[in-house]
């Protein structure tokens, strides 16, 4: 990219996204337990960020000076900026927790108690709980510099103990560590409480209360919590030889013993204690990150709710997708027209029904699917094994490099193979990120193909919280080209025919997207109407950003809805003044990718598995599929318009990175996720009315 063009470093942009998550915890209009949940999401996100991205920046410090010069920004500068931003966010996190959430819990008679606030009954209860449940797990270790260097488990919680020999006030300070066994026991424990009151103590404070029993020969001065995060990146994407599956299994075993990527510590810890700990654990200054009194705050996912549902969001019951769910012949319904499923607003039952019906249908001969992420329990995977048992040929491509899901994917791969499914595993150096399935069925003596193409995974749990779009289709062109994608995955051979309808990573995805943007540029140059609307998780690829800047300079109006990383900087005079960008963070995770090009009035709309990151556009097998059905195209445009008009949960992405909320200066609130639900609900009710009038006719639209 031209160095004069603005470009936000990707990790800094990601931290800006995670700050939007933290904003949800601050938002007083969000129900209390949902705010606590956003604290957990923020913490979980940050933990993965350090385990992967910060670990990578630390490793870049070890490369040669010559190689460092080729990087856009020196890794030490990036690391310094990242830690500064995270430190600021951690201060905000603590302020939200201490000054907003804890007092708000108190208003509802829920009290987080510390060890000095316990009454006698509660002390007795804690002492019994510690002796009966915790004692075997706390693992006290006395630290001796240059002699005893303890191994801290990845992301486990510990207390650093400062103490002196009992009765000797002038004796030198000694240090120890004690494990907080949150990996074995609940982080939150309800204490005996008065009627109508809920006293809760964290496991950390039970250990603090009991610490003197673990070191009977010492006077304990104080304790401070710490946590070590280890490098969790597997570094296997570019390996081109050897047994890849075995390497991944080996890497999974190594993950918990990788090098440190950060030591999180209580910011109130005295400097001498921190220095001692740093020396014993052999850590650098950039390995240190101050937090509050408690770490692993993702445990707040399990904060007890005491049955107080009024402090949660009112659930939006997923809607049925009637044309599939109520159809007595699912293949006939898909043959007649394409169908769009919008998760999680609509139920995932239609997708499960497709596979269960295919497994039982004697006319179905083949089922093929790409498994990128899948839940521990999966009706779809069970249906595939049932299909094999009924004599069908089933093929599953398992991407075992899906970060943090490798173990589940390997488990399913092995289970499917044992059942007789043909399982193909990852390419070395290449991820398969497409989300698609194809079914071959014999109709009137001829084979016919059916497909399900999606922006999200075949994962029945995330289908309840990720906002994704999926297309059921029997379109001959799309199905034929999708069959070609599966042939590539199974044979690892380049196809003879080109892709003319699907955009496929490694083949025509990047080039066709470039061509579509260039068409808008030419239209603008010729004075014709033009426009681009892009919705995705991340926009990072420098070449695509530069091309969007060029389009903006030529007069193309560009609207961006980017949930996470956005390295493009909108609204810069002379560069990107025709580009606007928003990000929406709300109850559901925005996960769909939608690309819309004006195309001289003959609008082109694609749904895709791919974000515009270099890894997706150049180093992964992805798919983008066109939407041809006029009714579905209208629905997608309606949903995009709802998001573009969001003035409740939409934040502005700009050069200031302040995450200011969109404000159109009107009194009508538009919360796009809520409006989307009721938009789809109205369509469902209209169809139900039509069904009641048409009964007993078959539903066909």
NORBELVEN-V39256 format. One record per residue. N is the residue number from 1. RES is the residue in one small letter. PHI is phi in degrees with one decimal (none if undefined). BURIAL is 1 if it has 24 or more other ideal C-beta (glycine too) atoms within 12 Angstrom, else 0. Layout:
# NORBELVEN-V39256
N|RES|PHI|BURIAL  N|RES|PHI|BURIAL
This chain:
# NORBELVEN-V39256
1|x|none|1  2|x|-56.2|0  3|x|-65.5|0  4|x|-79.6|0  5|x|-79.8|1  6|x|-69.2|1  7|x|-153.9|1  8|x|-84.9|1  9|x|-58.2|1  10|x|-59.9|1  11|x|-71.4|1  12|x|-67.2|1  13|x|-64.0|1  14|x|-63.2|1  15|x|-62.0|1  16|x|-65.1|1  17|x|-61.0|1  18|x|-65.0|1  19|x|-66.4|1  20|x|-64.1|1  21|x|-65.4|1  22|x|-64.0|1  23|x|-59.2|1  24|x|-65.4|1  25|x|-70.1|1  26|x|-80.7|1  27|x|-67.6|1  28|x|-72.1|0  29|x|-80.8|0  30|x|-84.3|1  31|x|-55.3|1  32|x|-54.9|1  33|x|-68.2|1  34|x|-71.8|1  35|x|-63.3|1  36|x|-63.0|1  37|x|-63.5|1  38|x|-67.8|1  39|x|-61.3|1  40|x|-66.3|1  41|x|-63.1|1  42|x|-55.9|1  43|x|-67.9|1  44|x|-62.3|1  45|x|-58.0|1  46|x|-66.1|1  47|x|-60.5|1  48|x|-66.0|1  49|x|-59.5|1  50|x|-70.6|1  51|x|-66.5|1  52|x|-114.7|1  53|x|-73.9|1  54|x|-66.3|1  55|x|-58.4|1  56|x|-66.9|1  57|x|-62.4|1  58|x|-64.1|1  59|x|-68.7|0  60|x|-65.7|1  61|x|-64.8|1  62|x|-89.0|0  63|x|-76.9|0  64|x|-67.0|0  65|x|-60.9|0  66|x|-62.2|0  67|x|-69.6|0  68|x|-58.5|0  69|x|-64.7|0  70|x|-81.8|0  71|x|-79.2|0  72|x|-62.4|0  73|x|-133.2|1  74|x|-62.0|0  75|x|-58.2|1  76|x|-67.2|0  77|x|-66.5|0  78|x|-60.9|1  79|x|-61.4|1  80|x|-61.3|0  81|x|-66.0|1  82|x|-60.7|1  83|x|-65.5|1  84|x|-64.1|0  85|x|-65.4|1  86|x|-62.3|1  87|x|-61.4|1  88|x|-63.8|0  89|x|-67.3|1  90|x|-66.0|1  91|x|-63.5|0  92|x|-65.7|1  93|x|-56.0|1  94|x|-63.6|1  95|x|-64.5|0  96|x|-62.7|1  97|x|-65.9|1  98|x|-71.8|0  99|x|-99.4|0  100|x|-120.0|1  101|x|-73.7|1  102|x|-62.3|1  103|x|-62.3|0  104|x|-67.0|1  105|x|-60.6|1  106|x|-59.9|0  107|x|-63.4|0  108|x|-106.6|1  109|x|61.4|0  110|x|-115.0|1  111|x|-126.2|1  112|x|-86.2|1  113|x|-97.2|1  114|x|-105.3|0  115|x|-62.7|1  116|x|-83.9|0  117|x|-105.4|0  118|x|-85.1|1  119|x|-86.7|0  120|x|-63.2|0  121|x|-63.1|0  122|x|-69.9|1  123|x|-62.6|0  124|x|-61.7|0  125|x|-62.0|1  126|x|-66.9|1  127|x|-60.4|0  128|x|-67.6|0  129|x|-64.5|1  130|x|-62.1|1  131|x|-66.8|0  132|x|-85.0|0  133|x|-120.9|0  134|x|-105.9|1  135|x|-51.5|0  136|x|-68.3|0  137|x|-108.9|1  138|x|-76.3|1  139|x|49.7|1  140|x|-67.3|1  141|x|-134.0|1  142|x|-80.9|0  143|x|-91.0|1  144|x|-132.7|0  145|x|-57.5|0  146|x|68.8|0  147|x|-124.9|0  148|x|-119.4|0  149|x|-114.3|0  150|x|-72.1|1  151|x|-96.0|0  152|x|-94.3|1  153|x|-65.1|1  154|x|-59.3|1  155|x|63.4|1  156|x|-80.5|1  157|x|-95.0|1  158|x|-137.8|1  159|x|-108.8|1  160|x|-88.2|1  161|x|-109.8|1  162|x|-103.7|1  163|x|-156.0|1  164|x|-129.7|0  165|x|-55.6|0  166|x|-55.8|0  167|x|81.8|0  168|x|-120.3|0  169|x|-66.0|0  170|x|-96.3|0  171|x|-66.1|0  172|x|-62.8|0  173|x|-63.3|1  174|x|-123.2|1  175|x|-125.9|1  176|x|-146.7|1  177|x|-127.0|1  178|x|-135.0|1  179|x|-81.4|1  180|x|-96.3|1  181|x|-80.3|1  182|x|-73.1|1  183|x|-81.2|0  184|x|-113.4|0  185|x|-127.8|1  186|x|-60.5|0  187|x|-72.1|1  188|x|-118.0|1  189|x|-125.1|1  190|x|-80.4|1  191|x|-93.9|1  192|x|-55.6|0  193|x|-137.4|0  194|x|-68.7|0  195|x|-56.5|0  196|x|80.6|0  197|x|-129.5|0  198|x|-125.2|1  199|x|-94.3|1  200|x|-127.4|1  201|x|-125.9|1  202|x|-84.8|1  203|x|-55.1|1  204|x|-54.5|1  205|x|-78.4|1  206|x|-69.0|1  207|x|-65.2|1  208|x|-58.6|1  209|x|-62.5|1  210|x|-97.0|1  211|x|-61.3|1  212|x|-65.1|1  213|x|-70.0|0  214|x|-82.1|1  215|x|-129.5|1  216|x|-65.2|0  217|x|-91.2|0  218|x|-132.4|1  219|x|-97.1|0  220|x|-81.6|1  221|x|-87.8|1  222|x|-168.4|1  223|x|-134.8|1  224|x|-140.6|1  225|x|-80.1|1  226|x|-141.6|1  227|x|-153.5|1  228|x|-107.7|1  229|x|-102.8|1  230|x|-105.1|1  231|x|-59.9|1  232|x|-108.6|1  233|x|-74.2|1  234|x|-87.0|1  235|x|52.3|0  236|x|-121.7|1  237|x|-62.0|1  238|x|-110.0|0  239|x|-85.8|0  240|x|-120.0|0  241|x|-147.0|0  242|x|87.9|0  243|x|-81.7|0  244|x|-61.7|1  245|x|-59.3|1  246|x|-66.4|0  247|x|-62.5|1  248|x|-67.3|1  249|x|-60.2|0  250|x|-64.0|0  251|x|-65.7|1  252|x|-61.4|1  253|x|-69.6|0  254|x|-80.9|0  255|x|-54.0|1  256|x|-77.8|0  257|x|-120.5|0  258|x|-68.5|1  259|x|-65.4|1  260|x|-66.9|1  261|x|-109.7|1  262|x|-169.8|1  263|x|-111.8|1  264|x|-90.6|1  265|x|-140.8|1  266|x|-64.3|1  267|x|-64.2|1  268|x|-86.1|0  269|x|-62.6|1  270|x|-60.7|0  271|x|-60.1|0  272|x|-67.0|0  273|x|-69.3|1  274|x|-64.3|1  275|x|-64.0|0  276|x|-61.9|1  277|x|-64.0|1  278|x|-60.6|1  279|x|-68.6|0  280|x|-63.4|1  281|x|-91.3|1  282|x|55.8|0  283|x|-113.3|1  284|x|-89.1|0  285|x|-61.1|0  286|x|-77.4|1  287|x|-87.1|1  288|x|-100.8|1  289|x|-139.5|1  290|x|-75.5|1  291|x|-131.5|1  292|x|-94.0|1  293|x|-69.2|1  294|x|-120.8|1  295|x|-121.4|1  296|x|49.4|1  297|x|-73.2|1  298|x|-65.5|1  299|x|-63.7|1  300|x|-66.4|1  301|x|-56.5|0  302|x|-106.0|0  303|x|-64.3|1  304|x|-64.1|1  305|x|-104.7|1  306|x|53.8|1  307|x|72.2|0  308|x|-87.0|0  309|x|-66.2|0  310|x|-69.0|0  311|x|-97.4|1  312|x|-118.7|0  313|x|-67.9|1  314|x|-69.1|0  315|x|-66.3|0  316|x|-100.4|1  317|x|-63.1|0  318|x|-54.7|1  319|x|-85.5|1  320|x|-73.5|1  321|x|-98.9|1  322|x|-61.8|1  323|x|-60.4|1  324|x|-98.3|1  325|x|-63.1|1  326|x|-92.7|1  327|x|-76.3|1  328|x|-80.3|0  329|x|-137.7|0  330|x|-62.9|1  331|x|-70.8|1  332|x|-65.6|1  333|x|-61.7|1  334|x|-74.5|1  335|x|-62.8|1  336|x|-71.7|0  337|x|-164.8|1  338|x|-72.5|1  339|x|-132.2|1  340|x|-107.2|1  341|x|-107.7|1  342|x|-115.4|1  343|x|-91.6|1  344|x|-91.6|1  345|x|-65.4|1  346|x|-110.2|1  347|x|-68.8|1  348|x|-82.1|1  349|x|-55.4|1  350|x|-62.6|1  351|x|-69.1|1  352|x|-61.0|1  353|x|-60.2|1  354|x|-57.1|1  355|x|-74.9|1  356|x|-66.8|1  357|x|-67.2|1  358|x|-62.1|1  359|x|-63.9|1  360|x|-89.5|0  361|x|-74.8|1  362|x|-66.8|0  363|x|-83.6|1  364|x|-80.2|1  365|x|-109.0|1  366|x|-137.1|1  367|x|-134.3|1  368|x|-132.5|1  369|x|-150.6|1  370|x|-103.2|1  371|x|-109.0|1  372|x|-94.6|1  373|x|-132.0|1  374|x|-145.0|1  375|x|-71.8|1  376|x|-61.0|0  377|x|-115.2|0  378|x|-149.8|1  379|x|-65.1|1  380|x|-66.6|1  381|x|-63.8|1  382|x|-63.8|1  383|x|-64.2|1  384|x|-64.0|1  385|x|-68.2|1  386|x|-66.0|1  387|x|-62.9|1  388|x|-62.6|1  389|x|-61.7|0  390|x|-93.3|1  391|x|90.9|0  392|x|-88.0|1  393|x|-92.1|0  394|x|-118.9|1  395|x|-128.0|1  396|x|-125.4|1  397|x|-95.9|1  398|x|-104.9|1  399|x|-89.7|1  400|x|-86.4|1  401|x|-99.0|1  402|x|-73.8|1  403|x|-52.7|1  404|x|71.6|0  405|x|-119.2|1  406|x|-58.6|1  407|x|-66.0|1  408|x|-63.2|1  409|x|-65.6|1  410|x|-64.3|1  411|x|-58.9|1  412|x|-67.3|1  413|x|-58.2|1  414|x|-68.5|0  415|x|-66.1|1  416|x|-64.2|1  417|x|-61.6|1  418|x|-61.6|0  419|x|-81.4|1  420|x|106.1|0  421|x|-73.2|1  422|x|-79.5|1  423|x|-110.0|1  424|x|-112.1|1  425|x|-106.0|1  426|x|-52.1|1  427|x|-79.8|1  428|x|-61.1|0  429|x|77.6|0  430|x|-145.7|1  431|x|-94.9|1  432|x|-106.2|1  433|x|-114.7|1  434|x|-64.1|1  435|x|-123.1|1  436|x|-156.4|1  437|x|-145.5|1  438|x|-138.3|1  439|x|-127.5|1  440|x|-105.9|1  441|x|-134.4|1  442|x|-91.4|0  443|x|-129.9|0  444|x|53.2|0  445|x|80.0|0  446|x|-119.6|0  447|x|-74.3|0  448|x|-133.7|1  449|x|-106.0|1  450|x|-127.1|1  451|x|-137.3|1  452|x|-125.6|1  453|x|-116.1|1  454|x|-143.0|1  455|x|-89.5|1  456|x|-128.2|1  457|x|-79.8|1  458|x|-83.4|1  459|x|-135.0|1  460|x|-73.6|1  461|x|-86.1|0  462|x|-66.3|1  463|x|-62.7|1  464|x|-92.1|1  465|x|-132.5|1  466|x|-98.0|1  467|x|-86.2|1  468|x|-134.9|1  469|x|-122.1|1  470|x|-134.3|1  471|x|-115.7|1  472|x|-90.2|1  473|x|-150.0|1  474|x|-119.5|1  475|x|-55.9|1  476|x|-60.1|0  477|x|-64.4|0  478|x|-66.3|1  479|x|-65.9|1  480|x|-64.3|1  481|x|-72.5|1  482|x|-65.7|1  483|x|-60.0|1  484|x|-67.5|1  485|x|-62.1|1  486|x|-63.4|1  487|x|-62.9|1  488|x|-63.0|1  489|x|-65.7|1  490|x|-84.8|1  491|x|-102.6|0  492|x|59.2|0  493|x|-118.0|0  494|x|-70.7|0  495|x|-70.8|1  496|x|-75.2|0  497|x|-93.3|0  498|x|-83.9|0  499|x|-92.1|1  500|x|-110.5|0  501|x|-123.4|1  502|x|-75.9|1  503|x|-101.6|1  504|x|-123.7|1  505|x|-58.4|1  506|x|84.8|1  507|x|-125.8|1  508|x|-126.8|1  509|x|-61.4|1  510|x|-63.8|1  511|x|-63.1|0  512|x|-71.6|1  513|x|-63.9|1  514|x|-61.0|1  515|x|-62.2|0  516|x|-65.6|1  517|x|-66.9|1  518|x|-60.8|1  519|x|-62.8|1  520|x|-67.1|1  521|x|-62.6|1  522|x|-65.0|0  523|x|-63.1|1  524|x|-64.5|1  525|x|-62.4|0  526|x|-86.7|0  527|x|80.9|0  528|x|-90.7|0  529|x|-59.1|0  530|x|-151.5|1  531|x|170.9|1  532|x|-136.7|1  533|x|-123.6|1  534|x|-128.8|1  535|x|-121.8|1  536|x|-162.5|1  537|x|-80.5|1  538|x|-145.1|1  539|x|-128.7|1  540|x|-132.4|1  541|x|-63.2|1  542|x|-63.7|1  543|x|-66.1|1  544|x|-68.5|1  545|x|-64.5|1  546|x|-62.1|1  547|x|-68.8|1  548|x|-66.5|1  549|x|-60.9|1  550|x|-61.8|1  551|x|-61.6|1  552|x|-60.6|1  553|x|-66.2|1  554|x|-86.4|1  555|x|104.9|1  556|x|-75.2|1  557|x|-79.8|1  558|x|-123.9|1  559|x|-112.1|1  560|x|-119.7|1  561|x|-122.0|1  562|x|-120.0|1  563|x|-68.6|1  564|x|-113.1|1  565|x|-70.1|1  566|x|-136.8|1  567|x|-80.4|1  568|x|-71.2|1  569|x|-111.7|1  570|x|-75.5|1  571|x|72.3|1  572|x|-89.5|1  573|x|-58.8|0  574|x|81.3|0  575|x|-126.8|1  576|x|-140.1|1  577|x|-68.3|0  578|x|-95.0|1  579|x|-114.8|1  580|x|-118.7|1  581|x|-143.0|1  582|x|-130.5|1  583|x|-134.2|1  584|x|-115.8|1  585|x|-123.6|1  586|x|-151.4|1  587|x|-64.8|1  588|x|-107.4|1  589|x|-81.2|1  590|x|-67.6|1  591|x|-130.5|1  592|x|-73.9|1  593|x|-115.3|1  594|x|-131.6|1  595|x|-121.8|1  596|x|-124.2|1  597|x|-123.8|1  598|x|-59.0|1  599|x|54.2|1  600|x|56.1|0  601|x|91.1|0  602|x|-95.2|0  603|x|-52.1|1  604|x|-109.7|1  605|x|-123.5|1  606|x|-123.7|1  607|x|-105.4|1  608|x|-152.1|1  609|x|-88.2|1  610|x|-103.3|1  611|x|-83.5|1  612|x|-94.2|1  613|x|-112.1|1  614|x|-55.7|1  615|x|-64.1|1  616|x|-76.2|1  617|x|-81.1|1  618|x|-121.0|1  619|x|-127.4|1  620|x|-137.4|1  621|x|-90.1|1  622|x|-124.9|1  623|x|-131.2|1  624|x|-125.3|1  625|x|-124.3|1  626|x|-76.0|1  627|x|-105.2|1  628|x|-105.6|1  629|x|-69.2|1  630|x|-58.9|0  631|x|-67.2|0  632|x|-68.5|1  633|x|-60.0|1  634|x|-63.7|0  635|x|-58.9|1  636|x|-62.3|1  637|x|-65.0|1  638|x|-62.5|0  639|x|-68.2|1  640|x|-63.3|1  641|x|-61.8|0  642|x|-60.6|1  643|x|-69.7|1  644|x|-68.0|1  645|x|-100.3|1  646|x|-65.1|1  647|x|-125.7|1  648|x|-117.1|1  649|x|-116.4|1  650|x|-87.8|1  651|x|-112.5|1  652|x|-85.7|1  653|x|-96.6|1  654|x|-152.2|1  655|x|-66.2|1  656|x|-81.3|0  657|x|53.5|1  658|x|-90.5|0  659|x|57.2|1  660|x|-68.1|0  661|x|-72.1|1  662|x|-65.1|1  663|x|-138.1|0  664|x|-89.2|0  665|x|74.6|0  666|x|-121.0|0  667|x|-92.7|0  668|x|-86.4|0  669|x|-86.1|0  670|x|-122.2|1  671|x|-104.3|1  672|x|-60.1|1  673|x|-67.6|1  674|x|-67.8|1  675|x|-64.8|1  676|x|-62.5|1  677|x|-59.5|1  678|x|-74.7|0  679|x|-60.5|1  680|x|-70.9|1  681|x|-64.8|0  682|x|-62.6|0  683|x|-64.7|1  684|x|-64.6|1  685|x|-65.6|0  686|x|-63.4|0  687|x|-68.5|1  688|x|-61.8|0  689|x|-61.7|0  690|x|-63.7|0  691|x|-61.4|0  692|x|-65.2|0  693|x|-77.5|0  694|x|-89.9|0  695|x|-51.7|0  696|x|-97.1|0  697|x|-66.3|0  698|x|-70.1|0  699|x|-73.6|1  700|x|-131.7|0  701|x|-146.4|1
